[in-house]
Amino acid sequence: MIKSTFIFRFLTYIIIGIVFGASIIGCSTEKDAALNRGFHNMTARYNGYFNAGEIINESLTGFRDKTKEDYTKILPLEVYPDVEAATALNPEMDKAIEKCSKVIYKHAMPDPNKVRDKDEENCAWIDDNWLVIGQSHFIKREYAQAIEKFKYVKKAYVGQESIYAAKIWLAKTYIEQGEFSKAKIELDKVTLDIKTADANKKSFKDYFSKKGKKKMSKYKRKKARREKKKNKKLEPAKFSDKLKVEYEITFANLYIQQKDYKKAILHLEESIKLTKKRKIKARYMFILAQIYQETGDNSNAQFYYSKVAKSNAPYEMRFYAKINKALTATTGRE
């Protein structure tokens, strides 16, 4: 009796598993239900955005590890392949593009091929997949295709954080093409986005301050939150610290390319404050020291070379930091 009961339960679990699996597999992209959204969000995030992003990161890390730096010149803030090196990375970039393209085709909600006049995307990771495709084209130096994808994200995903990234990557692409005025326009738009997002964040905190909570009843607070959630599409997305680093570095790169070092210094100093990863921070500090040295500010140059020499930067960078510190020691500060 016990054995038959166990078998019955076992078979029941198998049937439930099969039914659940079938329902997942058959999740419609037209139905905006929690189960559908959950399945398509998870798949779009990991099968596309995450896995493709890992391909890009591993490819760039391998390329950068093999790249010989020229410490006699101001180092690039971000190292991307030239024409020859990009050709070697093309197969991996194509894999990333293919993964994200499949995800967009299978998991966009609703399917734009079936729903006319689509005005809302219910799968939260589709815009991120579009960004990865654009970044892959950028690394391949296919700038026209990259611009096309970034502009699409800007137009199609208003109110989402992805539009900030799209504008920054557009600026990066224009800088690579030598279109500095276009890059400046995009970055100025991001400057306004940051101010708007910060103002919105402050107003939200003020609205729900402790003093405000005492005055509002529990019902009114819940009603206010519902209204805020209802109007979420009308509010700007949060501007993350990670994106702020990208913004500052891209602006600094724009000014370095134009040899406007005074403005580049301001953005580099901000990026150093925001950067969490120590090796990346050390690189930014080394470049900042190079710029100070280039402009004749030996005191600040020596200060930052000293910090790099004591950091966990690559050995060669620490070696040149010590040499350059000695060269700028006449008026330096310890």
C-alpha positions as CSV (number, residue, x, y, z in Angstrom):
1,M,0.0,0.0,0.0
2,I,2.8,2.4,1.0
3,K,4.7,1.4,-2.2
4,S,1.7,2.1,-4.4
5,T,1.1,5.5,-2.7
6,F,4.7,6.4,-3.3
7,I,4.5,5.4,-7.0
8,F,1.2,7.4,-7.4
9,R,2.8,10.5,-5.9
10,F,5.9,10.1,-8.0
11,L,3.8,9.8,-11.2
12,T,1.8,12.9,-10.1
13,Y,4.9,15.0,-9.7
14,I,6.1,13.8,-13.2
15,I,2.8,14.8,-14.7
16,I,2.8,18.2,-13.0
17,G,6.4,18.7,-14.2
18,I,5.5,17.8,-17.8
19,V,2.4,20.1,-17.7
20,F,4.4,23.0,-16.2
21,G,7.2,22.5,-18.7
22,A,4.8,22.4,-21.6
23,S,3.1,25.6,-20.3
24,I,6.5,27.3,-20.1
25,I,7.5,26.2,-23.6
26,G,4.3,27.4,-24.9
27,C,4.4,30.7,-23.2
28,S,2.8,33.2,-25.6
29,T,4.6,36.5,-26.3
30,E,1.1,38.1,-26.8
31,K,-0.2,37.4,-23.3
32,D,1.0,39.8,-20.7
33,A,0.7,37.4,-17.7
34,A,3.1,36.9,-14.8
35,L,4.1,33.4,-15.9
36,N,4.8,34.6,-19.5
37,R,6.7,37.7,-18.4
38,G,8.8,35.7,-16.0
39,F,9.7,33.0,-18.5
40,H,10.6,35.5,-21.3
41,N,12.4,37.9,-19.0
42,M,14.6,35.1,-17.6
43,T,15.4,33.7,-21.0
44,A,16.1,37.1,-22.6
45,R,18.3,38.0,-19.7
46,Y,20.5,34.9,-19.6
47,N,20.3,33.3,-23.0
48,G,21.0,36.6,-24.7
49,Y,22.1,39.6,-22.7
50,F,24.2,37.8,-20.1
51,N,25.8,35.1,-22.3
52,A,26.5,37.5,-25.2
53,G,27.9,40.0,-22.7
54,E,30.2,37.3,-21.3
55,I,31.4,36.5,-24.9
56,I,32.2,40.2,-25.4
57,N,34.0,40.6,-22.0
58,E,36.1,37.5,-22.5
59,S,37.1,38.5,-26.0
60,L,38.0,42.0,-25.0
61,T,39.9,40.8,-21.9
62,G,42.0,38.4,-24.0
63,F,42.7,41.1,-26.6
64,R,43.6,43.7,-24.0
65,D,45.9,41.3,-22.1
66,K,47.9,40.7,-25.3
67,T,48.0,44.4,-26.3
68,K,51.4,46.1,-25.9
69,E,50.9,49.5,-24.3
70,D,53.0,52.5,-25.5
71,Y,53.8,54.4,-22.2
72,T,55.6,57.2,-24.1
73,K,52.2,58.5,-25.2
74,I,49.0,59.2,-23.3
75,L,47.3,55.8,-22.9
76,P,43.8,55.3,-24.2
77,L,41.1,55.2,-21.5
78,E,39.5,52.2,-23.1
79,V,41.4,49.8,-25.4
80,Y,39.4,48.6,-28.4
81,P,40.8,46.7,-31.5
82,D,42.1,48.3,-34.6
83,V,41.1,47.1,-38.0
84,E,43.4,44.0,-38.0
85,A,42.6,43.0,-34.4
86,A,38.8,43.5,-35.0
87,T,38.9,40.9,-37.8
88,A,40.3,38.3,-35.3
89,L,37.4,39.1,-32.9
90,N,34.7,39.0,-35.5
91,P,33.6,35.3,-35.0
92,E,33.0,35.9,-31.3
93,M,31.1,39.2,-31.9
94,D,29.0,37.4,-34.5
95,K,28.1,34.8,-31.9
96,A,27.0,37.6,-29.5
97,I,24.9,39.2,-32.2
98,E,23.3,35.8,-33.1
99,K,22.4,35.1,-29.5
100,C,20.8,38.4,-28.9
101,S,19.0,38.4,-32.3
102,K,17.4,35.0,-31.5
103,V,16.3,36.3,-28.1
104,I,14.7,39.4,-29.6
105,Y,12.9,37.3,-32.3
106,K,11.6,34.7,-29.8
107,H,11.0,36.7,-26.6
108,A,9.9,40.2,-27.5
109,M,6.5,40.8,-25.8
110,P,4.3,41.2,-27.8
111,D,5.8,39.9,-31.0
112,P,6.1,43.0,-33.2
113,N,5.5,40.8,-36.3
114,K,2.1,39.8,-34.9
115,V,1.0,42.9,-33.1
116,R,0.6,46.0,-35.2
117,D,1.5,49.5,-33.8
118,K,3.4,48.0,-30.9
119,D,3.9,50.7,-28.3
120,E,5.1,48.9,-25.2
121,E,7.7,46.1,-24.5
122,N,6.7,43.8,-21.7
123,C,9.9,41.8,-21.7
124,A,12.3,43.9,-19.6
125,W,15.6,42.7,-21.2
126,I,14.9,43.2,-24.9
127,D,16.4,46.7,-25.0
128,D,19.5,45.4,-23.3
129,N,19.9,42.8,-26.1
130,W,19.7,45.5,-28.7
131,L,22.4,47.4,-26.8
132,V,24.7,44.3,-26.9
133,I,24.1,43.9,-30.6
134,G,25.2,47.6,-31.1
135,Q,28.2,47.1,-28.9
136,S,29.2,44.0,-30.9
137,H,29.1,46.0,-34.1
138,F,31.1,48.8,-32.5
139,I,33.9,46.3,-31.6
140,K,33.8,45.0,-35.1
141,R,34.2,48.6,-36.2
142,E,30.9,48.4,-38.1
143,Y,30.0,51.8,-37.0
144,A,27.0,52.4,-39.3
145,Q,25.3,49.3,-37.9
146,A,26.2,50.2,-34.4
147,I,24.7,53.7,-34.8
148,E,21.6,52.2,-36.2
149,K,21.0,50.0,-33.2
150,F,21.8,52.7,-30.6
151,K,19.5,55.1,-32.3
152,Y,16.7,52.5,-32.3
153,V,17.1,52.0,-28.5
154,K,16.9,55.8,-28.0
155,K,13.7,56.0,-30.0
156,A,11.9,52.8,-28.8
157,Y,12.7,52.7,-25.1
158,V,11.9,56.1,-23.8
159,G,12.0,56.2,-20.0
160,Q,14.3,53.2,-19.7
161,E,17.8,53.2,-18.4
162,S,19.0,51.7,-21.7
163,I,18.5,55.0,-23.5
164,Y,21.2,56.6,-21.4
165,A,23.6,53.8,-22.4
166,A,22.5,54.1,-26.0
167,K,23.4,57.9,-26.0
168,I,26.8,57.2,-24.4
169,W,27.6,54.4,-26.9
170,L,26.5,56.7,-29.7
171,A,29.0,59.3,-28.5
172,K,31.7,56.6,-28.3
173,T,31.0,55.6,-31.9
174,Y,31.1,59.2,-33.1
175,I,34.4,59.8,-31.3
176,E,35.9,56.7,-33.1
177,Q,34.7,58.3,-36.4
178,G,36.2,61.7,-35.5
179,E,32.7,63.2,-35.4
180,F,33.4,65.2,-32.2
181,S,30.5,67.7,-32.5
182,K,28.0,64.8,-32.8
183,A,29.6,63.1,-29.8
184,K,29.3,66.3,-27.8
185,I,25.6,66.7,-28.6
186,E,24.9,63.1,-27.3
187,L,26.9,63.6,-24.1
188,D,25.2,67.0,-23.5
189,K,21.9,65.1,-23.7
190,V,23.1,62.7,-21.1
191,T,24.1,65.6,-18.9
192,L,20.5,66.8,-18.9
193,D,19.3,63.2,-18.3
194,I,21.5,62.9,-15.1
195,K,20.1,66.2,-13.8
196,T,16.5,65.2,-14.5
197,A,17.0,61.7,-12.9
198,D,18.7,63.2,-9.8
199,A,16.0,65.8,-9.4
200,N,13.3,63.1,-9.7
201,K,15.1,61.0,-7.1
202,K,15.3,63.9,-4.7
203,S,11.6,64.8,-5.1
204,F,10.6,61.2,-4.5
205,K,12.6,61.2,-1.2
206,D,11.1,64.5,-0.1
207,Y,7.6,63.2,-0.9
208,F,8.1,60.1,1.2
209,S,10.2,61.7,4.0
210,K,9.5,60.8,7.6
211,K,7.8,64.1,8.1
212,G,5.5,63.5,5.1
213,K,4.6,60.0,6.4
214,K,3.4,61.3,9.6
215,K,1.0,63.7,7.8
216,M,-0.3,61.1,5.3
217,S,-2.5,58.2,6.4
218,K,-1.6,54.7,5.4
219,Y,-4.3,54.6,2.8
220,K,-3.1,57.9,1.2
221,R,0.5,56.6,1.2
222,K,-0.6,53.4,-0.6
223,K,-2.7,55.4,-3.1
224,A,0.3,57.8,-3.8
225,R,2.6,54.8,-4.5
226,R,0.0,53.2,-6.8
227,E,-0.3,56.5,-8.7
228,K,3.5,56.7,-9.0
229,K,3.7,53.1,-10.3
230,K,0.9,53.9,-12.7
231,N,2.8,56.9,-14.1
232,K,6.2,55.2,-14.1
233,K,6.5,55.4,-17.8
234,L,6.4,59.1,-17.6
235,E,9.2,59.3,-15.2
236,P,12.9,59.1,-16.0
237,A,14.8,55.9,-15.1
238,K,17.4,55.9,-12.4
239,F,20.9,56.9,-13.6
240,S,23.3,54.3,-12.1
241,D,26.8,55.0,-10.8
242,K,28.2,52.5,-13.4
243,L,26.6,54.5,-16.2
244,K,28.0,57.7,-14.7
245,V,31.5,56.3,-14.9
246,E,30.9,55.5,-18.6
247,Y,29.6,59.0,-19.1
248,E,32.6,60.7,-17.4
249,I,35.1,58.5,-19.2
250,T,33.5,59.1,-22.6
251,F,33.5,62.8,-22.0
252,A,37.1,62.7,-20.9
253,N,38.0,60.7,-24.0
254,L,36.3,63.3,-26.2
255,Y,38.3,66.1,-24.8
256,I,41.6,64.1,-24.9
257,Q,41.1,63.5,-28.6
258,Q,40.6,67.2,-29.0
259,K,43.6,67.9,-26.8
260,D,41.4,70.0,-24.5
261,Y,43.2,68.7,-21.4
262,K,41.7,71.1,-18.8
263,K,38.2,69.8,-19.5
264,A,39.4,66.2,-19.7
265,I,40.9,66.5,-16.2
266,L,37.6,67.4,-14.7
267,H,35.8,64.4,-16.1
268,L,38.7,62.0,-15.3
269,E,38.8,63.2,-11.7
270,E,35.0,62.5,-11.4
271,S,35.4,59.0,-13.0
272,I,38.2,58.1,-10.5
273,K,35.9,59.0,-7.6
274,L,33.1,56.8,-9.0
275,T,35.1,53.8,-10.2
276,K,35.0,50.8,-7.9
277,K,37.4,48.4,-9.6
278,R,41.0,49.1,-8.4
279,K,42.8,48.1,-11.6
280,I,40.6,50.3,-13.7
281,K,40.9,53.2,-11.2
282,A,44.7,52.8,-11.4
283,R,44.6,53.1,-15.2
284,Y,42.5,56.3,-15.0
285,M,44.9,57.7,-12.4
286,F,47.9,56.9,-14.6
287,I,46.3,58.7,-17.6
288,L,45.4,61.6,-15.4
289,A,49.0,61.9,-14.3
290,Q,50.1,61.8,-17.9
291,I,47.8,64.6,-18.7
292,Y,49.0,66.7,-15.8
293,Q,52.6,66.0,-16.9
294,E,51.7,67.0,-20.5
295,T,50.2,70.3,-19.3
296,G,53.2,71.1,-17.0
297,D,51.5,70.5,-13.7
298,N,54.3,68.3,-12.3
299,S,53.0,68.5,-8.7
300,N,49.7,66.8,-9.5
301,A,51.4,64.5,-12.0
302,Q,53.8,63.3,-9.3
303,F,50.9,62.9,-6.8
304,Y,48.9,60.5,-9.1
305,Y,52.0,58.6,-10.3
306,S,52.8,57.9,-6.7
307,K,49.3,56.5,-6.1
308,V,49.6,54.3,-9.2
309,A,53.0,53.0,-8.1
310,K,51.5,51.9,-4.8
311,S,48.4,50.3,-6.4
312,N,47.7,46.9,-7.8
313,A,48.1,48.1,-11.4
314,P,50.0,45.8,-13.8
315,Y,53.7,45.7,-13.2
316,E,54.7,47.6,-16.3
317,M,52.3,50.5,-15.4
318,R,53.7,50.7,-11.9
319,F,57.2,50.6,-13.3
320,Y,56.5,53.6,-15.6
321,A,54.7,55.4,-12.8
322,K,57.9,55.3,-10.7
323,I,60.0,56.5,-13.6
324,N,57.6,59.3,-14.5
325,K,57.3,60.3,-10.9
326,A,61.1,60.7,-10.7
327,L,61.0,62.9,-13.9
328,T,58.3,65.2,-12.4
329,A,59.9,65.3,-8.9
330,T,61.3,68.9,-9.1
331,T,58.1,70.5,-7.8
332,G,56.1,67.4,-6.9
333,R,54.4,66.8,-3.6
334,E,54.5,63.6,-1.6
